[in-house]
């Protein structure tokens, strides 16, 4: 796992643990619908990842992601461009 991938995973895991401290790294591959995250949580996650990686993403592109690790893939691509 690259440094960028690790930073993204850590940010996403921190967001999950705000809702349920018992969640772990394996839960990053679960569907968003199963994780008790609502739209505001996902907007906040998007913003946190932008800040962590110092990139600018498009909320419209991430709005329909079915799996949390889709955010990771999206932000790895953004970070690799910069």
C-alpha positions as CSV (number, residue, x, y, z in Angstrom):
1,X,0.0,0.0,0.0
2,X,1.4,3.4,-1.0
3,X,1.6,6.4,1.4
4,X,-1.3,8.0,-0.4
5,X,-3.4,4.9,-0.2
6,X,-2.6,4.6,3.5
7,X,-3.6,8.2,4.2
8,X,-6.9,7.8,2.3
9,X,-7.6,4.5,4.2
10,X,-6.8,6.2,7.6
11,X,-9.1,9.2,6.8
12,X,-12.0,6.9,5.7
13,X,-11.5,4.6,8.7
14,X,-11.6,7.6,11.1
15,X,-14.9,8.7,9.5
16,X,-16.4,5.2,10.0
17,X,-15.2,5.1,13.6
18,X,-17.1,8.3,14.3
19,X,-20.3,6.2,13.8
20,X,-19.0,2.9,15.2
21,X,-15.7,2.7,16.9
22,X,-15.6,-1.1,16.5
23,X,-15.2,-0.9,12.7
24,X,-11.9,-1.8,11.2
25,X,-9.9,-1.7,7.9
26,X,-11.9,-4.6,6.5
27,X,-15.1,-2.5,6.6
28,X,-13.7,-0.1,4.0
29,X,-14.7,-2.6,1.3
30,X,-18.3,-2.8,2.5
31,X,-21.2,-1.1,0.7
32,X,-21.9,2.5,1.8
33,X,-25.5,1.5,2.5
34,X,-24.4,-1.0,5.2
35,X,-22.2,1.5,7.1
36,X,-24.8,3.8,8.6
37,X,-23.3,6.8,6.7
38,X,-25.7,9.4,5.4
39,X,-25.2,12.0,2.6
40,X,-23.7,14.6,5.0
41,X,-21.2,12.0,6.2
42,X,-20.1,11.3,2.6
43,X,-19.8,15.0,1.8
44,X,-17.7,15.5,4.9
45,X,-15.6,12.5,3.9
46,X,-15.1,13.9,0.4
47,X,-14.0,17.3,2.0
48,X,-11.7,15.6,4.4
49,X,-10.0,13.6,1.7
50,X,-9.6,16.8,-0.4
51,X,-8.0,18.5,2.5
52,X,-5.8,15.6,3.5
53,X,-4.5,15.2,-0.1
54,X,-4.6,18.8,-1.1
55,X,-6.7,18.0,-4.2
56,X,-10.0,19.2,-5.6
57,X,-12.6,16.6,-6.4
58,X,-16.1,16.7,-7.8
59,X,-18.9,15.9,-5.3
60,X,-21.1,14.9,-8.2
61,X,-18.7,12.2,-9.2
62,X,-18.5,10.6,-5.7
63,X,-22.2,11.0,-4.9
64,X,-23.2,7.7,-6.4
65,X,-20.4,5.5,-5.1
66,X,-21.8,2.2,-3.8
67,X,-18.7,1.1,-1.9
68,X,-16.6,3.1,0.4
69,X,-13.3,2.0,-1.2
70,X,-14.6,3.6,-4.4
71,X,-13.7,6.9,-2.6
72,X,-10.2,5.6,-2.2
73,X,-9.8,4.7,-5.8
74,X,-11.2,8.1,-6.9
75,X,-8.9,10.0,-4.6
76,X,-5.8,7.9,-5.5
77,X,-6.4,8.9,-9.1
78,X,-6.8,12.6,-8.2
79,X,-3.6,12.6,-6.0
80,X,-1.6,10.9,-8.7
81,X,-2.4,13.6,-11.2
82,X,-1.0,16.3,-8.9
